[in-house]
Amino acid sequence: MPRKSQQGMIVTPQPEATEAGHDILCSGGNAVDAAIATAFVQGVVDPLMCGIAGFGSMAVYDPLKSKHEYIDFHAPAPGAATDEMWSDLIEGEARDGYGFVLKNRVNDIGYQSICVPASLRAYATAHERHGTMPWAELVRHAIDWAQKGWAVRPHVSEFWSEPSRMGRVANSDRIAHTPASRALYCREDGSPKQVGDGVINPDLAQTLSQIADEGADAFYKGEIAASIAEDMQAHGGLLSARDLECYDAKINPPLTSRYRDFTVTTNQPPGGGLMLAQMLNILGRFDLAPMSHNSADYVRTVAEAMKYATIDKDRFIGDPDFVDVPADRILSEDYAAELADRIKSGEKADVPRFDPAGQCRDTTQISIVDGDGMCVSMTHSLGMPSGVITDGLGFMYNGCMGVFDPRPGLAGSIAPGKARFSSVCPSIIFRDGAPYVVIGAPGATQIAMGVLQSVLNVLDFDCSMSEAVTRPRFSATSNAIDVVNRIPRSVTEELEALGYEVIRDARSYGIAWVHGIRIAETGLEGGADPATDGMALP
């Protein structure tokens, strides 16, 4: 039987959002109610990370109803998209595999970069299936923050000021792309607002008020939909009124695998759960703890597992409505054993990439456990934000077209109605039939890598959740190994002596921003990644 929690816990990267979710729990709402309210606030106070025009994946486990499902809302390409539309514009591929660089950056910023907004419909679907509180009550906190304003936090300021990386458009250009976004998020000289600067968004408050009164259909079929379609048509966007009207979130069973004595549940493709499960399947064939955490041997072993999962992701993982994803083969015991043997022999996997430098992270996370043991892990995002805000509406659209492969005939190629791969992998790990870890992360293509390491920290090194998300991380989504600055140089020198290229980030934290909860015998442990401004609140 599932263990009943004695209290709830919520962990997010934004204090304002954590407080909103906590208030809902204290008012009698369940974990799904809290997640929806939290997500609405995140779209106000972290507006380049997520919002009602974004995408994502939500894990829901309800022990009282014995129900465990995923509400997947991966933003599909608009109906006007075609597989060859950008095939003659390719300039390169990001080294980390997170998107392609095209001439004039048409896939990365502006109206053509926008896929069908999916997040709001998913919030409504989650509320219909699991919510207990009135819909309008769940939007109330976000309306208040939009009306009264919020202050730019250090993490937000850093993200808005982040320069161009790997050929992608700089975030400072995204927030200044349209007059509406520039008015909200820039100072008078056009530079991004800095720590402590205020942001008041009355247009978003009005949009959210309409959604609170009329429901999600106002956005997908009503007056808001009409405004969106008119703006898209006027500026050459691919998105249409029909795309909005026809969109629905998908309900999927969890992808389930084993790691040692634990059951790992995560999301289905085109989410990143299959990558996470594959890496754990490979690493289950190693005794990691005696290697010493983040030793050269440990980093090499885990990095090679990351590389093999990245190779298979690039070749095979896409929208299962369009691509036959060989999940059974990828997770087979024989295949995991074969890859583990290659790693043990010292073989280096080859992940060919173009070679600009840097990282990209633009997503956010919610991890919640309520007093009845209901667990929610939701990762949602704008992808690489489009920079587009329609006059009078106040929200930014996703930029999900930027991660499609512009080459026809591949797993990640463009097709109308097709969702592109996303590394989001909100996950719930069970021990003896009961939830033990609720976890997820923002971090673009680094999400699965950050979640993997935090999971290993708990399961193999018996870390508390706070320690698990704090330990320094690394990633290998190319032939290079990226490390944060807290990985000792003595370790990276050993790796370089083995022939690895090591790229050191000047920052002490990074490689995704992991947020999670461990349900320990002594109670709930919340861990908020210190790279963000977030917090855990029981």
C-alpha positions as CSV (number, residue, x, y, z in Angstrom):
1,M,0.0,0.0,0.0
2,P,1.2,3.5,-0.7
3,R,2.6,5.4,2.3
4,K,0.5,8.4,3.3
5,S,2.5,11.6,3.5
6,Q,2.2,13.6,6.7
7,Q,2.5,16.9,4.9
8,G,2.8,18.3,1.5
9,M,5.9,19.7,-0.3
10,I,6.3,21.9,-3.3
11,V,9.6,22.8,-5.1
12,T,10.0,25.2,-8.0
13,P,12.6,27.6,-9.4
14,Q,10.5,30.7,-8.5
15,P,9.6,31.7,-4.9
16,E,6.4,33.5,-6.1
17,A,5.3,30.3,-7.8
18,T,6.2,28.1,-4.8
19,E,4.2,30.3,-2.5
20,A,1.2,30.2,-4.9
21,G,1.2,26.4,-5.0
22,H,1.7,26.2,-1.2
23,D,-1.3,28.5,-0.7
24,I,-3.5,26.2,-2.9
25,L,-2.4,23.1,-0.8
26,C,-3.2,24.9,2.4
27,S,-6.6,25.9,1.0
28,G,-7.5,22.3,0.5
29,G,-6.4,21.8,-3.1
30,N,-4.6,18.7,-4.2
31,A,-1.2,18.4,-5.9
32,V,-2.7,18.9,-9.4
33,D,-4.6,22.1,-8.3
34,A,-1.3,23.4,-6.8
35,A,0.6,22.5,-10.0
36,I,-1.8,24.4,-12.2
37,A,-1.8,27.5,-10.0
38,T,2.0,27.3,-9.8
39,A,2.3,27.0,-13.6
40,F,0.2,30.1,-14.2
41,V,2.3,32.1,-11.8
42,Q,5.5,30.9,-13.4
43,G,4.3,32.1,-16.8
44,V,4.0,35.6,-15.2
45,V,7.2,35.8,-13.2
46,D,9.5,33.8,-15.5
47,P,8.0,34.8,-18.9
48,L,10.8,33.6,-21.2
49,M,10.9,30.2,-19.5
50,C,7.3,29.2,-19.8
51,G,3.7,30.3,-20.2
52,I,0.3,29.5,-21.5
53,A,1.6,29.4,-25.1
54,G,4.3,26.8,-24.3
55,F,4.6,23.0,-24.1
56,G,5.6,20.3,-21.6
57,S,4.8,17.1,-19.8
58,M,3.0,16.4,-16.5
59,A,3.3,13.2,-14.4
60,V,0.4,12.5,-12.1
61,Y,0.3,9.8,-9.5
62,D,-2.9,9.5,-7.4
63,P,-2.6,6.7,-4.8
64,L,-6.2,7.2,-3.7
65,K,-7.5,6.3,-7.2
66,S,-4.6,4.0,-8.1
67,K,-4.0,6.2,-11.2
68,H,-0.7,7.0,-12.7
69,E,-0.6,8.9,-16.1
70,Y,1.1,11.5,-18.1
71,I,-0.5,14.5,-19.6
72,D,1.8,15.2,-22.5
73,F,1.6,18.5,-24.3
74,H,4.4,18.7,-26.8
75,A,3.6,21.6,-29.1
76,P,3.0,20.3,-32.7
77,A,4.2,22.0,-35.9
78,P,1.4,24.1,-37.5
79,G,-0.6,22.7,-40.3
80,A,1.2,25.0,-42.8
81,A,4.7,23.5,-42.0
82,T,6.3,21.3,-44.6
83,D,9.3,19.0,-44.4
84,E,11.4,20.9,-47.0
85,M,10.5,24.4,-46.1
86,W,13.9,25.2,-44.6
87,S,16.1,22.5,-46.1
88,D,18.1,25.1,-48.2
89,L,18.7,27.4,-45.2
90,I,20.9,25.2,-43.0
91,E,24.1,26.8,-41.7
92,G,24.9,24.3,-38.9
93,E,23.7,22.2,-35.9
94,A,24.2,23.2,-32.3
95,R,26.9,21.2,-30.7
96,D,24.6,20.0,-27.9
97,G,22.0,18.8,-30.4
98,Y,19.5,21.5,-29.4
99,G,18.4,22.8,-32.7
100,F,19.7,23.9,-36.1
101,V,21.1,27.2,-37.1
102,L,19.4,28.5,-40.2
103,K,19.9,31.5,-42.4
104,N,18.2,34.6,-41.0
105,R,17.4,32.5,-37.9
106,V,13.8,32.0,-39.2
107,N,13.4,28.9,-37.0
108,D,14.8,30.5,-33.9
109,I,13.0,33.9,-33.5
110,G,9.9,35.5,-34.8
111,Y,6.5,34.4,-36.1
112,Q,7.7,31.4,-38.1
113,S,9.4,29.8,-35.1
114,I,6.0,29.4,-33.3
115,C,4.4,25.9,-32.9
116,V,0.9,25.4,-31.6
117,P,0.6,26.6,-28.0
118,A,-0.1,23.6,-25.9
119,S,0.3,24.5,-22.2
120,L,-3.0,26.1,-21.4
121,R,-5.0,23.2,-22.9
122,A,-2.9,20.8,-20.8
123,Y,-3.6,22.8,-17.6
124,A,-7.3,22.6,-18.4
125,T,-7.1,18.9,-19.1
126,A,-5.3,18.2,-15.9
127,H,-8.0,20.2,-14.0
128,E,-10.8,18.3,-15.7
129,R,-9.2,14.9,-14.8
130,H,-7.8,15.5,-11.4
131,G,-8.6,19.0,-10.0
132,T,-10.8,19.7,-7.1
133,M,-10.8,23.5,-6.7
134,P,-12.7,26.0,-9.0
135,W,-10.7,26.8,-12.2
136,A,-10.9,30.6,-11.5
137,E,-9.3,30.1,-8.1
138,L,-6.2,28.5,-9.7
139,V,-5.7,31.5,-12.0
140,R,-6.1,34.1,-9.2
141,H,-2.5,34.3,-8.0
142,A,-1.1,34.8,-11.5
143,I,-3.6,37.6,-12.2
144,D,-2.4,39.3,-9.0
145,W,1.2,39.1,-10.0
146,A,0.6,40.4,-13.5
147,Q,-1.6,43.3,-12.2
148,K,0.6,44.3,-9.2
149,G,4.0,43.5,-10.7
150,W,7.0,41.5,-9.7
151,A,10.7,42.3,-9.3
152,V,13.3,40.8,-11.7
153,R,15.3,38.1,-9.8
154,P,19.0,37.3,-10.2
155,H,18.3,34.2,-12.2
156,V,15.8,35.9,-14.5
157,S,18.3,38.8,-15.1
158,E,21.1,36.4,-16.0
159,F,18.9,34.6,-18.4
160,W,17.6,37.7,-20.1
161,S,21.1,39.0,-20.5
162,E,22.6,35.7,-21.8
163,P,24.6,36.2,-25.0
164,S,24.3,34.2,-28.2
165,R,25.4,30.6,-27.7
166,M,26.0,27.9,-30.3
167,G,24.7,30.2,-33.0
168,R,21.3,30.7,-31.4
169,V,19.8,34.2,-31.0
170,A,20.7,36.0,-27.8
171,N,18.0,36.3,-25.2
172,S,18.5,40.1,-25.1
173,D,17.3,40.1,-28.7
174,R,14.3,37.9,-28.0
175,I,12.9,40.1,-25.3
176,A,13.3,43.2,-27.6
177,H,11.9,41.5,-30.7
178,T,8.4,43.0,-30.7
179,P,7.3,46.3,-29.4
180,A,5.1,44.6,-26.7
181,S,8.0,42.5,-25.4
182,R,10.4,45.4,-25.4
183,A,8.0,47.5,-23.4
184,L,7.6,44.9,-20.8
185,Y,11.1,43.5,-20.3
186,C,13.6,46.2,-21.4
187,R,14.8,49.4,-19.9
188,E,14.4,52.7,-21.8
189,D,17.8,52.2,-23.5
190,G,16.7,48.9,-24.9
191,S,18.8,46.7,-22.6
192,P,17.2,43.9,-20.5
193,K,15.8,44.9,-17.1
194,Q,18.1,44.1,-14.2
195,V,17.8,42.7,-10.7
196,G,15.1,44.6,-8.8
197,D,13.5,46.3,-11.8
198,G,9.7,45.9,-11.8
199,V,7.6,44.3,-14.4
200,I,3.8,45.0,-14.5
201,N,1.8,43.3,-17.3
202,P,-1.8,44.5,-17.4
203,D,-2.4,42.9,-20.8
204,L,-1.5,39.5,-19.4
205,A,-3.7,40.2,-16.4
206,Q,-6.6,40.8,-18.7
207,T,-5.9,37.7,-20.8
208,L,-5.7,35.6,-17.7
209,S,-8.9,37.1,-16.3
210,Q,-10.7,36.1,-19.5
211,I,-9.3,32.6,-19.2
212,A,-10.4,32.4,-15.6
213,D,-13.9,33.5,-16.5
214,E,-14.4,31.6,-19.8
215,G,-11.9,28.6,-19.5
216,A,-9.2,27.5,-22.0
217,D,-11.7,27.7,-24.9
218,A,-11.3,31.5,-24.8
219,F,-7.7,31.0,-25.9
220,Y,-8.3,28.1,-28.4
221,K,-11.7,29.0,-29.9
222,G,-12.8,32.4,-28.7
223,E,-11.8,36.0,-28.7
224,I,-8.2,35.4,-27.8
225,A,-7.9,32.8,-30.6
226,A,-9.1,35.3,-33.1
227,S,-6.5,37.9,-32.0
228,I,-3.8,35.3,-32.2
229,A,-4.8,34.2,-35.7
230,E,-5.0,37.7,-36.9
231,D,-1.6,38.6,-35.7
232,M,0.0,35.4,-37.2
233,Q,-1.6,36.1,-40.6
234,A,-0.4,39.7,-40.5
235,H,3.2,38.8,-39.8
236,G,3.7,35.7,-41.9
237,G,3.3,33.2,-39.1
238,L,2.6,29.5,-39.7
239,L,0.0,29.2,-36.9
240,S,-3.7,29.3,-37.8
241,A,-7.0,29.5,-36.0
242,R,-7.6,25.9,-37.1
243,D,-4.4,24.8,-35.4
244,L,-5.6,26.3,-32.2
245,E,-9.1,24.9,-32.4
246,C,-8.0,21.3,-33.1
247,Y,-5.3,21.1,-30.4
248,D,-5.7,18.6,-27.5
249,A,-3.2,17.3,-24.9
250,K,-2.5,13.6,-24.9
251,I,-3.0,11.1,-22.1
252,N,-0.3,8.5,-21.9
253,P,0.7,5.7,-19.6
254,P,4.2,6.1,-18.0
255,L,7.2,4.6,-19.6
256,T,8.4,2.1,-17.0
257,S,11.8,0.6,-16.4
258,R,13.9,-0.8,-13.5
259,Y,17.1,0.5,-12.0
260,R,18.5,-1.8,-9.3
261,D,15.7,-2.2,-6.8
262,F,13.7,0.8,-8.0
263,T,11.0,1.3,-10.5
264,V,11.5,4.3,-12.7
265,T,8.5,5.9,-14.4
266,T,8.9,8.7,-16.9
267,N,7.3,10.1,-20.0
268,Q,6.9,8.6,-23.4
269,P,8.5,10.0,-26.7
270,P,8.8,12.6,-28.0
271,G,9.7,13.5,-24.4
272,G,13.1,12.7,-22.9
273,G,12.1,9.8,-20.6
274,L,13.4,7.1,-23.0
275,M,16.8,8.7,-22.8
276,L,16.7,8.8,-19.0
277,A,15.6,5.1,-18.9
278,Q,18.2,4.0,-21.4
279,M,21.1,5.7,-19.4
280,L,19.9,4.1,-16.2
281,N,19.6,0.8,-17.9
282,I,23.2,1.0,-19.1
283,L,24.5,2.3,-15.8
284,G,22.8,-0.4,-13.8
285,R,25.5,-2.7,-15.1
286,F,28.2,-0.7,-13.2
287,D,28.9,-0.5,-9.4
288,L,29.1,3.3,-9.3
289,A,29.5,4.1,-5.6
290,P,33.0,2.6,-5.3
291,M,34.2,4.7,-8.2
292,S,33.8,7.8,-5.9
293,H,31.4,10.5,-6.9
294,N,32.6,12.6,-9.8
295,S,36.0,10.9,-10.1
296,A,37.4,10.6,-13.6
297,D,36.3,7.0,-13.8
298,Y,32.8,7.9,-12.8
299,V,32.5,10.9,-15.1
300,R,33.9,8.9,-18.0
301,T,31.4,6.0,-17.4
302,V,28.3,8.2,-17.0
303,A,29.4,10.5,-19.9
304,E,29.7,7.5,-22.3
305,A,26.2,6.4,-21.3
306,M,25.0,9.9,-22.1
307,K,26.6,9.8,-25.5
308,Y,25.1,6.5,-26.5
309,A,21.6,7.8,-25.4
310,T,22.2,10.9,-27.4
311,I,23.2,8.9,-30.5
312,D,20.0,6.9,-30.3
313,K,17.9,10.0,-29.6
314,D,19.2,11.7,-32.7
315,R,18.6,8.6,-34.9
316,F,15.3,7.2,-33.5
317,I,13.4,9.3,-31.1
318,G,10.6,11.5,-32.5
319,D,6.8,11.9,-32.4
320,P,5.5,8.3,-32.3
321,D,2.5,9.4,-34.4
322,F,5.0,10.0,-37.2
323,V,8.1,7.8,-36.3
324,D,8.4,4.2,-35.3
325,V,10.4,4.6,-32.1
326,P,12.2,1.3,-31.3
327,A,11.7,1.7,-27.5
328,D,11.8,-2.0,-26.8
329,R,15.2,-2.4,-28.6
330,I,16.6,0.8,-26.9
331,L,15.7,-0.5,-23.5
332,S,16.5,-4.2,-24.1
333,E,18.8,-6.0,-21.7
334,D,21.0,-7.2,-24.4
335,Y,21.5,-3.8,-25.9
336,A,22.3,-2.2,-22.5
337,A,24.8,-5.0,-21.8
338,E,26.5,-4.4,-25.2
339,L,26.8,-0.7,-24.6
340,A,28.1,-1.3,-21.1
341,D,30.7,-3.7,-22.4
342,R,31.9,-1.0,-24.8
343,I,32.2,1.5,-22.0
344,K,34.1,-1.0,-19.8
345,S,36.6,-1.7,-22.7
346,G,37.4,2.0,-22.9
347,E,35.7,2.6,-26.2
348,K,34.6,6.1,-26.9
349,A,31.2,6.7,-28.5
350,D,31.1,9.1,-31.5
351,V,28.5,11.9,-31.4
352,P,29.2,14.1,-34.5
353,R,28.2,17.7,-34.1
354,F,29.0,21.1,-35.4
355,D,31.3,22.9,-33.0
356,P,30.1,26.3,-31.7
357,A,30.4,26.5,-27.9
358,G,28.0,27.2,-25.0
359,Q,24.8,25.9,-23.5
360,C,21.1,26.8,-23.6
361,R,18.4,26.5,-20.9
362,D,14.9,27.8,-21.1
363,T,12.3,25.7,-19.3
364,T,10.9,25.4,-15.7
365,Q,9.8,22.7,-13.3
366,I,7.2,21.9,-10.7
367,S,7.6,19.0,-8.2
368,I,4.7,18.5,-5.7
369,V,3.6,15.9,-3.2
370,D,0.4,16.6,-1.3
371,G,-0.8,15.3,2.1
372,D,-2.6,12.3,0.5
373,G,0.5,11.2,-1.3
374,M,-0.6,12.5,-4.8
375,C,2.6,13.3,-6.7
376,V,3.0,15.7,-9.6
377,S,6.1,16.4,-11.7
378,M,5.6,18.9,-14.5
379,T,8.3,20.3,-16.8
380,H,7.0,23.0,-19.1
381,S,8.7,25.5,-21.4
382,L,8.7,27.9,-24.3
383,G,11.6,26.1,-25.9
384,M,13.8,28.8,-27.3
385,P,11.3,31.6,-26.8
386,S,10.1,33.2,-30.1
387,G,10.3,36.7,-28.8
388,V,6.8,37.4,-30.1
389,I,4.1,38.9,-27.9
390,T,0.8,39.9,-29.7
391,D,-0.2,43.4,-28.8
392,G,-2.8,43.4,-26.1
393,L,-2.3,39.8,-25.0
394,G,0.8,40.0,-22.8
395,F,2.2,36.5,-23.2
396,M,5.2,35.2,-25.2
397,Y,4.8,32.4,-27.7
398,N,7.0,29.3,-27.8
399,G,9.8,28.9,-30.4
400,C,9.5,25.2,-30.8
401,M,10.1,25.1,-34.6
402,G,13.8,25.8,-33.8
403,V,14.5,22.2,-32.7
404,F,13.0,20.4,-35.7
405,D,15.5,18.9,-38.1
406,P,15.2,20.9,-41.4
407,R,16.5,17.9,-43.3
408,P,13.6,15.7,-44.6
409,G,13.2,12.0,-43.9
410,L,14.6,11.9,-40.4
411,A,13.1,11.2,-37.0
412,G,13.2,14.9,-36.1
413,S,12.1,16.3,-39.5
414,I,9.4,18.8,-39.8
415,A,5.8,17.7,-40.6
416,P,2.4,19.4,-40.0
417,G,1.0,18.3,-36.7
418,K,4.2,16.6,-35.6
419,A,5.8,17.4,-32.2
420,R,9.6,17.7,-32.0
421,F,11.8,15.8,-29.5
422,S,12.1,17.4,-26.1
423,S,14.5,16.4,-23.3
424,V,11.8,17.1,-20.7
425,C,11.5,14.0,-18.5
426,P,9.4,14.6,-15.4
427,S,9.8,11.4,-13.4
428,I,8.5,9.5,-10.4
429,I,10.7,6.7,-9.0
430,F,9.1,4.0,-6.8
431,R,10.6,1.9,-4.0
432,D,8.7,-1.1,-2.8
433,G,5.7,0.0,-4.7
434,A,5.5,3.5,-3.2
435,P,6.7,6.9,-4.6
436,Y,10.3,7.6,-3.4
437,V,11.5,10.4,-5.7
438,V,9.5,13.1,-7.6
439,I,11.9,14.9,-9.9
440,G,12.4,17.0,-13.1
441,A,14.4,19.9,-14.5
442,P,14.6,22.7,-17.0
443,G,17.7,22.8,-19.1
444,A,17.0,22.2,-22.9
445,T,19.0,19.2,-24.2
446,Q,20.7,18.9,-20.8
447,I,17.5,18.1,-18.9
448,A,17.9,14.3,-19.0
449,M,21.6,14.6,-18.0
450,G,20.9,16.7,-15.0
451,V,18.0,14.5,-13.9
452,L,20.1,11.4,-14.4
453,Q,22.9,12.6,-12.1
454,S,20.5,13.8,-9.4
455,V,18.8,10.4,-9.5
456,L,22.1,8.6,-9.2
457,N,23.0,10.8,-6.3
458,V,19.9,9.6,-4.4
459,L,19.8,6.0,-5.5
460,D,23.5,5.1,-5.6
461,F,25.1,7.6,-3.2
462,D,22.2,8.0,-0.7
463,C,22.1,11.8,-0.9
464,S,19.3,13.8,0.5
465,M,17.3,15.6,-2.2
466,S,18.9,18.9,-1.3
467,E,22.4,17.4,-1.6
468,A,21.4,15.5,-4.8
469,V,20.5,18.6,-6.8
470,T,23.4,20.6,-5.4
471,R,26.4,18.3,-6.3
472,P,28.4,19.5,-9.4
473,R,27.3,18.1,-12.7
474,F,28.6,17.4,-16.2
475,S,27.2,16.4,-19.5
476,A,28.1,14.7,-22.8
477,T,25.7,15.4,-25.7
478,S,28.6,15.6,-28.1
479,N,32.1,14.2,-28.2
480,A,33.1,16.8,-25.7
481,I,32.3,16.6,-21.9
482,D,30.9,19.8,-20.5
483,V,31.6,20.4,-16.8
484,V,30.6,23.1,-14.3
485,N,33.4,24.9,-12.6
486,R,33.1,22.9,-9.4
487,I,34.4,19.7,-11.1
488,P,38.0,19.6,-9.9
489,R,40.7,20.3,-12.5
490,S,42.5,17.2,-11.3
491,V,39.5,15.2,-12.6
492,T,39.3,17.0,-15.9
493,E,43.1,16.6,-16.4
494,E,42.7,12.8,-16.1
495,L,39.9,12.9,-18.6
496,E,42.0,14.9,-21.0
497,A,44.8,12.4,-20.6
498,L,42.3,9.8,-21.8
499,G,41.7,11.8,-24.9
500,Y,38.5,13.6,-24.0
501,E,37.9,17.2,-24.9
502,V,36.6,18.9,-21.7
503,I,34.8,22.2,-21.9
504,R,34.6,24.0,-18.5
505,D,31.8,26.5,-17.8
506,A,32.8,29.5,-15.8
507,R,29.6,29.0,-13.7
508,S,29.6,26.8,-10.6
509,Y,26.1,25.4,-11.2
510,G,24.4,24.3,-14.4
511,I,23.8,21.3,-16.6
512,A,20.0,21.6,-16.1
513,W,18.3,23.0,-13.0
514,V,17.0,20.0,-11.1
515,H,14.1,20.3,-8.6
516,G,12.8,17.3,-6.7
517,I,11.3,15.7,-3.6
518,R,12.4,12.6,-1.8
519,I,9.8,10.8,0.2
520,A,12.0,9.4,3.0
521,E,10.9,7.5,6.1
522,T,11.5,10.6,8.2
523,G,9.4,12.8,5.9
524,L,9.5,14.8,2.7
525,E,12.8,16.3,1.6
526,G,12.6,19.1,-1.0
527,G,15.6,20.1,-3.1
528,A,15.7,23.3,-5.2
529,D,18.7,23.7,-7.5
530,P,20.8,26.5,-6.1
531,A,21.5,27.8,-9.6
532,T,18.0,29.2,-9.7
533,D,16.1,31.5,-7.3
534,G,13.7,28.7,-6.3
535,M,12.8,27.2,-3.0
536,A,11.2,24.1,-1.4
537,L,8.2,24.8,0.9
538,P,6.4,22.2,3.0
